[in-house]
Amino acid sequence: MTLPFTTTSSFIITIFISLFLVHSVVNGLGLASTVALTYERATLCGIVAGQPTQRIQCYQNNRTISVLPNVSFQAISGGRRFFCGLRSGGFILHCWDTSFSNSSFQPKRIYHSRTVGLTDLTVGDVQVCAREINTGIVRCWRGRRARGSLFPSPGEALMFRTITSGSGFTCGILSEDHRVVCWGQSLFGAEIQNGFANLAMISLVAGESHACGLTKNGTLVCRGNNVSGQLNVPSNSAFEYSSLALGANFTCALKETNRLVVCWGERNILELHREVIGNLSFELIVAGLDFVCGLMTSNLSIICWGPGWSNSENDLPLGMILPGPCVQSSCSTCGTYPDSQILCRSSKNICKSCQIELPIAVPWQTPIPSPQPKAMNKLCLVFLIVGSVGAFAGLCSIVFWLWERGILFSCSFFTLQHDRDSAVRTDNASTARPPSKGQVSRSLSSSKHAEKTETFSLSELAASTNNFSPQNKIGSGSFGVVYKGKLLDGREVAIKRGEASTKMSKFHEKETAFDSELSSLSRLNHKNLVALLGFCHENDERLLVYEFMSNGSLHDHLHSKNNTEKSSSILNSWQMRIKIALDAARGIEYLHNYAVPPIIHRDIKSSNILLDSKWTARVSDFGLSLLGPEPHEESVSTKAVGTVGYIDPEYYALNELTTKSDVYGLGVVMLELLTGKRAVFKIEEEEDEGDGIGPMSVVEYALPKLRAGELQSVLDKRVGPPGGKEVEAVELMAYTAMDCLKLEGKERPGMSDIVANLEKAFSLCEEEDISPQGEAVSFSATTFSSPTD
C-alpha cells in the first residue's frame, strides 16, 4: 500500500489543545490498555490491581489463568488468536497464543532492547505494532499464526503520536500535523485513511473494518465499512464520548457525562447490551468482533456481553483490574489517580489523562459519573489557550471531583482503603460514611463478586498454609475452616476455606455464604470491621483471605481455660472490656446506618469479634449477612438463622429480620463481657449455682439479678471489683445490655444510642478521679439513663 504523507505547518494552539483535550481512552480490536481480549476463543486478560506485581490474569473456558505471575506489565493488547504484553519500562514485548485450550499460555518474546523502549502496543487480527518512545517510529511484526508475507512497518520517515490496529491494517496519527495514515494488507485501511484525509485527529481506534476518533474540537468521526450502520454516531456534541470499543459491525462508546455505554450498529450487540449491563458505569471498554467487555467504575471488575462471549459467566472472577498503567512518573502535569499507589502496591502512580511521552498507552481519565455542564469544557478551553493549561486543568479536576460527589458522603472505595482509621466514630467526629453504591442489588448473593479485591490462586494459598495443614488451623467460620497463612510478600493472613462436600445442598450453602461475605466485606471499610484482602474461586474451591487478627477472638479470651488468672489477659480490666464492646458497637453501627445499602450481620457473637495487634475489636464473618429492609419497610421476611444463645427470640419466632436482631446479639456479648460466662453454659460447672444441672443461657442467668439490682453479684471475678468512676461505667454498660435484650425489637435501642452510652462509659473509665485504693463501690440503678427513655 502506498503511504501518502503531506507535511503541513504545526501551530502552537494545537499543541496546547492536545495536552488537555486528548482525554479519551480508546480501546478497539487492538489497542494498548490494561484490559485485552482475543475473540477466536473468547479470552479476556487484565493487569491485576492491588498486588506487588502488576501481573496478567486471563479468563477462558470458565477458568482463570495466570500469565508470568512474577512479571509486571504496563500495557496489553489482543487480536484474533493471540494477545501481547509490554513489560514495565517498555523494553520487552511478549505474546501468547490463546487458540489452544490448555492449562496455561506459553509466552513468546518478540522484542527485547536495553535502550529503545516501546509504547502504544497494538494488536490486530494477525499483526503486532508498537511505537518507539523517543522517536515516534512504529515497528510492526506479524502474529504467531499469520500466513503469507510479513506485515509491513510504515518506515522511519513517519513519526506517530498514537497507533491502532484492525483486521489486516494499522493506522496512526502523525505527530506533526495530526493526520491519519494507514498501512497493511487490507483495502479498508486505504478507505479509512481517505475518510480522515482532511481532519486533524487527537485520538483514533480501529475495529475490524472501520475506525473512529475525536477531532480537535471533540467531534466523534467514524470512517470505513458501514454495512450495519456502525459509522452512524447517534449524537455528536463536543466531547460527548470518551472510551471507544469497535468490533466487526458495531461501535460502542462511553458517554462523558455519566460513563454509561452507548452502542450503535449490529442489532444483536444492542439487545444484549441492554439486557446485561443496564445502567452500569465503566472506566473503559474493549471489543472483539462480536462481544464487548468493560471495567466497571464501582469496583474495577470486568463484565462481558455479546453473542461471541462463549463463557458462562458475564461478571468475571478476575479481581480488581488496573484502570491505567502503573508508571514511575510523578504525574505532575495532570495529576494522579486517587489511591494509585494502593492499586499499584508500589511507589508508582496511575496518571490522570494527559498526553505525556511515557512508555504507556493512549492516555485515559478519571471517571466523571455525574453530569457536567458543557460550559465547563468551553471555559477550560479558553483558559488553556491563553496559557493556563496546567493550573486550570488541575483546578477543573478538583472542582469536578468535589462537585460530582457533593462533599456529602461518597468516597472512593479505594480512598477508604487507606483511610480506614478515619472511618470510626470518635467523641468529636461521627463515623465516616462508605461509598454510595447505587448499582448494588438488594440481595447480597445476587450481586456476586460485586466488589472485588485481590484474586489469589489456590496454589499460592495452599503454599502459604503448608497445604492447609491442621497445625495452621485457627478456627472456623460460617462456611468453612480458617487457617493462618503467610504470603510470599510476607503478609500474615487468615484464610477461610469452604468445606468440601459431595452433597449439592451443602455446596449451595457454601456458595451462598461465600458470595454473601465477599459481596459485603469487599465494599465495606471501617476500623471495626475485619478487612477482606481477596478471594480464590477455582473449580469447587471457595476461599476468602483476610488480614490476620493476631490476638484472636473475644470468645477465646473470655472462655479459654488458660484465662483463669487475673493477670493472664489484657482483657481483665473493666476499661478494656468496655472498649471491646464499644469497638464492636461502632462496627455494627456502621453496617446499620452508614453502609449503602444497610447490612444486617445476623450472627453477632463473641467468636465473631476479633482482636488485632493493637487490641482493637473488629466484627467478622459475614457469611450469614443480608441487606437491610427497603426504606419503606420495617423488616425482611427470611428464615431465622444464627447461633444458639445469641439469636433474637423475636426473629426466631416470627422469621422477621430487623437491625434490632443484631442489637440483641450485642446485648448477649455485653453480658459475656460483664459476667465472664458463655452465652450458654452448664450450671453444674458453676460452684455458686446450687445443685441444679443442665444448660442455662447467660441471659437467663444475669437479667433477673440485674433487674433486682444485684449487678455486683454477677460480675466476672477475674477482673476484680470496679472502683471510683468504673462503678458508673460498668453499671451503664450493664443496663445498656438489658435494654438490648428486651423481647420486642421495637423496644430495643438503636446502634447510635448504644454507641453513645458505651462512649460515655469508656470516658468515665479514663477519668482520673478513681476511688482510693480501688475499693468497691455500691451499685445503684438510679444513675443510669436509658437511651430509649
N, C-alpha and C positions, 0 to 999 in steps of 0.2 A: 504494500500500500504506500502511495506517495504521501509524504508528510508536509503539507503546506505550512509555511511559517512566515509571517509578516511581522517585522519589528515595528512597533509604534512607541510613541513617547509616553513615558510614565509621568504621572504628576503627583505632587505631594498629598493632595487631598485623598487620593485613592489609598495611599499607604496608611493614612490616619484612619480612614473608614475600615480598612481591612483589620486593623488592630483591634477595633472594638466590635464591629458588626459581624465578623466571622465567628458566630457563636453557635452554630448548629452542628449537632452530631449527625453525621450522615452515614448510615450503615446499609449496605445493599448486599448484592450477591457476593461480593468480595471486597471488603474494606477493613482497614485496621480498627480494632476495638478491643474491649476486654471480654467480648462475647463473640463466638463464631459458630457456624454450623455448616455441615455438609448435607446435601439433600438427597443423594442417591440411597443412603441407608438411614436417613433421618437421625443424624447425630448432632448433639449440641455440646459445646465446650465453653467454659468460662474460667477466668482467672479469679481464684478464691480470695475473699477478703478476710481480714482479721487474723491472719496467720503469719508466722515469721517468714515463711517463704511464699511468694506470690506464684504458687504453682497452678497448673492447669488441671481441671477436673472435667470429665466428659460424661454424657449420658446417652446410652444407646441400648436398644432392646431391653428397656426397663431395668437397666443396671448402670451403676456408676463405675467409671474407670479413671484412675489417677494416672497422670502423664508426667514423667520425670519429677517425682514428688519433692526432690531436694533442689530444684532449679527454679529461679524466679524469672517470670516473663513480664514484658511490658505491654505487648500487643499480640493479638491473634487474628486470623482471617481464614475463612473457609470457602470451598467451592463445591464441585460435584462429588468427588471421591476422596478428597484429602483436605486437611487444614494445615496451616503453618503458624509457627510462633516465633516472635522476635524476642530473644533473651534480653534481660535488663542491661542497658548500655548500648544495645543495638549492634553488637559486633558478631553475633552468632544467630543464624537462622535455621530452625529445624522444621521439618514437615512430617506428617503422619498420615498413612493410608487408612481410611476408615471403611473400606469396601469389604473387608473380611471380618466375619464375626468371630473374634477370638477374645481371650481374656484380657488382652492389653494391646495398645497400639505401639508399634516399634518406630522410634524416631529415625529420620534420615537427615543428616546435616548437609545443607546445600550452600551455606555461605559461612565463612569464618575469616575475620580480619582483625589484626591488632590495632589498626589505625583508622580505618574507614567505617564509621557507624552508619546504620540504616534507620530509616523511619518510614511512615506511610506504607506499611506492608499491605499488599492487596492480592487476593487470590481470586481468579476467575474460575471457569469450569476446568481448565487444564493448565493455566499459566500462573506463575508467581512473579510479582514485581515488587520492587521497593525503591525508595528514593534515598540517595546519599544525603546525610545530614548537612554537611558543609557546602556541597556544591549544587544540590538540587538535581543532579544527574540521576536518571532512572535506569535500573538494572532489572532485566527480566530473565526468568528461567522457565522451562517447560515443566509441567506436572509429572509426577512419577509414572502415571499410566497414560500419558499423552501419546498419540500416534502421529506419524508424519514429521514434517520439518520442525525445527526448534522455533519457539515463539520469539519474535524479534524484540529487540530493545530499540527505543526511539533515537538513540545516538547521543553523543556527548555535547552536541551543539545546542540542545534544548535543555533549559533549566525549568524545573517544575516546583510549584508550591504545594501541590497535593495531587494524588492519583487515585483511580478507582477502576475496577475490572468487572466485565460482564462475560458473556459466553462468546469466547473467541476474539475478544477485543479488550483493550485497556485505554482509558482516556485520562488526561491530566489537564490541570490549569497551569498555564505558563506563569512563571514568576514575574516577568517583565510587564506584560500587558493584560494578564488575567483572561486570555483567550483559551478556548478549549481545543486540544489537539488529541486525536485518537489514532491508534495503530493496532495491527494484529491481522487475523485471518478471517474476519467476518465483515460482510458488507454493511452490517448495522453500525459498525464503528464510523465508517465514512458518512453514513446518513446522520448520525448523531453530531459529528463534527460540523457538517454543513448546517445543521439546525441551530447550532450555537454560534455560527460564524461571526455575527455582528454584536455579540453580547460579551460584556466583561463580567466574569463569574467570580464569586467568592467561595463557593462550595459546589461539589458535584458528587453524585453517587450513581452507580450503574446497576441495572437489573440484567435479565437475560438478553434483552434486545432493545432496551431503552435506557435513558438516563435522565435524572432530574437534578436541579441545583438552584441555588439562590443567586440572583443578580446583585449588583452593588446596592440597589435600592430595596432589596429584601423581597423581591417578587420571586415566586417559585415558578420555574420554567422546566418543562419536560419535552424531550425530543426523542425520535426514533420510532420503533414499531408501535402502532396504536390499534391493534386488531381488537382489543377488548375495552378500549377507552381508558387505558392506563395513563395516557397523557392529559386527560381532561381534568385538570385541577378544579375541584368544586367551587372554591372561592379563593381570592388571591389578594388580600390586603398586605401591606408591607410587614414583613417578618411575622406572618401569621403562623408559619410552620417552622419546626426545628428538625428533630431527628427524622430521617427518611429510611425506609426499607423497601426495596424494589425486588419483585420476583419475576416470574415469566410474563404474566398478563395482568399484573396489578401493581399499584403503588400505595404504600401506607406512610403516614406522617404523624408526628406528634403536634398537637395544637400548642402553640406557645403559651396561651393563656392558662391552660389547665393540665397540660401534659397528657390529655386523652388521645387515643389512637383514632385516626380517620383514615379510611381506605377507599379507593376507587378502582374500578376495572372489573376483574373477574368476579362474577356473582357469588360463586361458592365461598370465596375468601370473605366476602362481605357478610354473608349469612352466618358463617361460623364465628366470625369476628364478634358479631353482636351477641351470640349465644354464650361464648366462653368468657369474654373479658368485661363486658358491661361497661361500667364507669371507672375501671381501674386506671390509675395514672402511672406513667413509666418514665424511667431515666433515659432509656434508649431502646431501640428496636432493631432487629435484624431479620433478614428474609432469605428463604431458599426459593426454589422455583414455585412451590405451591403451599408453603406454610410460613408462619411468622412466629418469632419468639421475642419476648420483651422482658426487660429488667424492671421489676416493679419498684416504684418510688417508696412505698411504705416499708419495705423490708429487704430490698436488694436481692430478692429471689426471682427465679425465672419461671415464666409461664409460656407455653407454646400452643398454637392452634392452627388449623388449616387441614385440608384434605390430605396433604402429603405427610402429616405428622403421624407416623405409624406406631408410636409408643402409646401405651395405655394411659399414662399419666400426662395431664396438662401442666400441673404445678410440680416442677421438678425438684427432687431431693438433693440439690447440689449445695445447699447452704448459701451464705451471702456471697455475692459476686461483686468485684470492684466496679464502681461506676466510671472509673477512669484510671489511667496508668499511674503507678507509683514512681515518682521521679525525685532526683536529688535537688531540683530547683526549689528556691525559697518562695516561688510564685509571687514575687513582689509586684509584678506588673498588674495582674488581675485578681490576686487573692487566692486563698487556699480553701478547698472544700472542707466544711466542718468535720472535725474528728478524722481527718485524713490520716493522721499518724496512728490512730487506733485501727483504722481499716487496713493500713499498710503494715502495722505492727513493727515500725522502724522509724528512723529519722526522716524517711522520705515523705513527700507530700503528694496529694492529688490536687493539681492546679485547676482553678476555675478557667472558664473559656477564655482563651487568648491565643492569638496566632504568634507563638513563640517558636524559635528554632531549637527544638529539643528532640531527642530520639523518641518521639511519641507520635500517635496517630493524629488525625484531624481533631482539633480541639473540641471540647464539649463544655456544657454549662451546668451549673447547679439548677435543679428543677424549680420552676415557679408555678406551683399548683393552683394559685389563685389568680383571678383576672387582674390584668394590669392595664391602665389607661394607655391608649395609643399615643396620647400626647407625651407620655413619659419617654417613649422611644425617640420622638422627634426632639424633645428637649435635650436628651443625652447627646443626640447627633450634633445639635447646634454647638453645645459646649465643646464637643470633641473637635469640631472643625476649627474652632478658634484656639485650640491648643491646650485644652484642659482634659486631655484624654485620660491619663492615669487617675488623677484625683477624682474626676467626676464618675468614672466607671466604678471606682471603689465605693463612692457615695451612693450611686444607684443600687449597687449590690446590697449595701446595708439597709437602705430605705425599703427596697423590695422585701428583704428578709423580715424586717420588722413589720411592714405593712401586711404582708400575706398572712402572718401569724397573729396579728393583733396585739402582740405582747400580753396576751391573756393567760394562756395556759399551755400552748402547744410547744413542745421542744422536740428537737430531732431525737429519734431513737438512739442515735449514736452519741449525741451530746450527753444524754443521760447515762451512757455507759461510764464516762469518766467523771460525771457529776453525781455519782451515786450517793456520795456523802451529803450532798445538799438536799437530797430528796427525803429528808427525815424531819419530822416535826420537832421544834425546839421551843423553849419558853418565849422566844422573841420572834419566831417566824413559823408560819404554817408549812405543812408538808408540801413539797413541790409536786405539781401535777404531771401526769405522764403525757405522752403524745396523743393527740386526738386521732382516732382511727375510724374514720367514717366508713371505711370499707369492711370493717370486721363484722363477721356474721354473729348473730345472737347465739349460735351454737359453737362451742369450742371444738368439738370433734369434727364439725363440717368445715372449719377453716383450717384444714390440715396443713401443717408446716407453714402457717400464715406468717410467722415471724421467725426467721432462721438466724442462727449464729454460725459457729464453726461446724464444718462437716468432717467427722473423723471416720477412718476406715476401721473395720473390725480387727484387722491385723495389728494396727498400732495400739488399739485399746487392749487387745489381748496381751501384747508385749508389755504394756505399762502395768498390768496386774499380775504378771507371771502366769499368764494363761488362765486368769480368773481363779487363782489358787485360793483354797479355803483359808490360808493364812492372811490373805488380803481382804477377806470379808469383814465388813464393819457394821453391817446392819441390813435392814430390808425396807422396802418402800411399798407403794400402792400396787405396783405391778411386777416387782422383782427384787433381786438381791443387790445390795450396794457394796462395791469394792473400793478400796483405796488403790490409787494408781499414780504413777509418776511418768509424765510425758517426756518425749525426747528433748523438749526445750527446758526441762527442769521443773515444770509446774506440777504441784501436787493436786490431784483431782479426786473427786468421788464419782464413781461410775455406777449408774443403776442399770442393771441388765434384766430385761424382761425374761420371766421364767419360761423355759421351753415346755411345750405341751402338744400332745397329738390331738387333743380334743379341740374341735373348731370353736366351741363356746369360749374356752379358755383363751384361745388365740385372739378372738374378738375382744375379750375383756382387756387383754394386754394391749392390743392395738388402740382401743378407746382411751385407756389410761395414758398411753404414750402420747397420743395426739393431744389429749387434754393438757398434759403437763407441758409439752412443747409449745402449744399454742398460747398457754398462759404465760409461762416464765419468759419466753423469748421476747415478749413485748412489755414486760414489767421491769422497772428499775427503781429499787429502793434499798436503803441501807439495811432494813429489817426484813428483807426477803432474800432467800438463798439465790445466788447468781447462777444462771444456766450458761455454760460456756459453749456447748454444742451437742451434737447428736450423731448417732450412727444408725442408718437404715439400710441393711443389706439382707436380701432374701427374707428369712423369717426372724432375723435378729433385730431387736429394738433396744437401743441403749441411749441413755442421757448422761451428759458429762457436766458436773457442777464444780464450783470452787470447793476445795476441801475445807471443811469446818474442823479445825484441829482440836477443839475442846469438846467434841461430841454433842450428845443430846442432853437436854434438860432432864429427861426421864432417867438417864443413866446416873447423873449427878445426884438426883434426889433419891433414887431407889436402888442403886448398886450396893451390894454388900460391903464394898470397900469404903463406902462413905458412912462409916459408923461413928467416927470421932469428930468432934467439933472442928479440929484443925485440919481435917483431911480434905476439905473442899473450900475453894474461894466463895462458893455459893452459900456458905454457912454464916451469912450476915444478913440482917433484915434489909439493909440498904441495897445489897446486891440482888436479893430476891425480888424486891420491888422493882429494881431496874430491869430485871429479866421480864417481869410482867408488863412493864411499860414498853419495852422494845417490841414484844410480841403484839401488844395492842396497837402500836404505831404501824406495824406491818399490815395488820388486818384492817385498820382504818384506811390505809392506802388502797387496799383491794376494794373496799366498800364504797369509798367516797371519791377517789381520785382516778382509779383505773377506768378507762373508757373502752368498752362498756364495763360496768362494775362486775366484780367476780366474787362468788361465794366459795370459800375453801372447802367446806363440808367435812373436814377431818382435822379440826384443831385439837391437838393433844400434846402432851409433854414430849413424846418421842418425835414429834414433827417440829419441835422448836430446837434449833441447833445453835451452837455457840462457836463463834470464830476465835481467832487467835487473841483478839482484844476483849473477849468475853461479851461481845455484842450478840444479842439473841436475834435469830433470823427464822422466819416461818418457812417451812419446806414442804415438799411432797404435795404437788398439785394434781395428782392423778385422778382425784375424785371431784375436782373443782368444776363449777358450772358458771355460766354467765348469770348475772342477777336478773330480776324481773324487768320487763319493759317499764318505762316511766309511768304509764297509766295503769300498771298492775301492781298488786301488793305482794304476790308470791309466784313461785314457779312450781307447777304440779309435776312431781317426779318421785319415783320410788325411793324410799328412805335408805340411805347408806351411811356408814360411819363406823365408829368403834364403840364397843360396849363400855359404858361408864362416862362417855363424853357426848353421845348423840343426844340431840334435843328431843325430849319426850313428845312435844307437840308435833314436830316434824315426823317423828316415828309413827305417831298415831294417825295423822291426817295426810301424810305424803305431800304436804305443802311446805316448800322451802322458802325461807326468807333470810336476810342477813342476820337476823336475831338467832339463827341456829349456830352461827359462828360465835356469837356473843355467849351462848350457853357453854360451848366448848371451852372458851377462855375462862369462864367462871369456874369450871372444874379445875383448870390448870392453876388458877389462883388459889384454890383450896389445897391443891397439892403443894404449892409453894409455902402456904401457911402451916399445914399440918405435917408435911413430910410423908404422907401416906399415898399409896397408889390410888388411882381412880376407882379400882375395885380391889379389895384386899380380903384376906381371910381373918375372921375375928379371932380364931384360936391362936393366931400369931401375935395377938396384942395382949400383953400381960394385964392391962387395966380394963379389959372388956368382959370380965366375968367368965362364966362357964359356957357361954354361947359358942356355937360353932357355925361355919358356913361363910359364904361371901357377903360382903357389905360394901356399898359404894361410899366414897368419901363425902358425897352429897348427903346421904342418909346419916352418916356419922357426924358431920360438922354442923349442918344447918340448924338442927334443934338446939344445939349448945350455943350457937351464935345468937339465935333468937332469944335465948334465955339469959344473954349477957355473960356467957361463960367462955369468952374468946380465949382467955389465957390458958384454959384447960386443954385446948385442942392444938396449941402451937407446938411446932416441932422442937423438941427438947435439945436437938443437936445445935441449934442456933443460940439458945440462951435467951433469957427474958429481955425484952426491949427496955430501953431506958430513955428518959427525957422525951424529946420530940419523937423518937422512934415509936413511942406508945401510940401517939395520934396517927402516925403514918401507917402502922400495921393495922390499926383499927379502921382507917379509911379504906385500905385495900380489902379488908375482910367484908365490910358492908357493901363495897362495890361488887364483890363476888356474890354476895347474897342477892343483890338486885339482878345480876346477870343470870341467876339460876331460878328466877320466877317461872312458873309453869306456862303462863301465857306470854308469847313472844312480844306482844304489843306493850307489855308492862316492863320489859327489859330496856335498859338504856341503850342508846346508840354508841358506836365506837368513839365518836368525838368526845362524848361525855365521859366515857371510861378513860380515855387518854388524859383528859383534863384532870380527873381525880387522881390518877396514878402519877401524873406530873407533880401535883401538889404533894402527894405522899413522898415522892422521891426528894423533893426540895426540902421537906421537913427533916429528912434524914441528913441532909447536907448542912443544916443549920448547926451553929456551934453550941447552943445552949442545951447540951445533953446533961441529964441529971448526974450529979456527982457519983463517982464510983459505978456508974451504970446500973444503979439499983432498980428493981422492978417498980413499976407504977401501975396503980389500979386502972382498969378499963371502964369506960363509960360510953354507952351507945349514943348519949345525947350530943356528943361533939361531932357526929357525922352528919353531913349534908348530902342527901341522895340526889343524884343527877336527874332523877325522874320527878322530883317534887315540883 
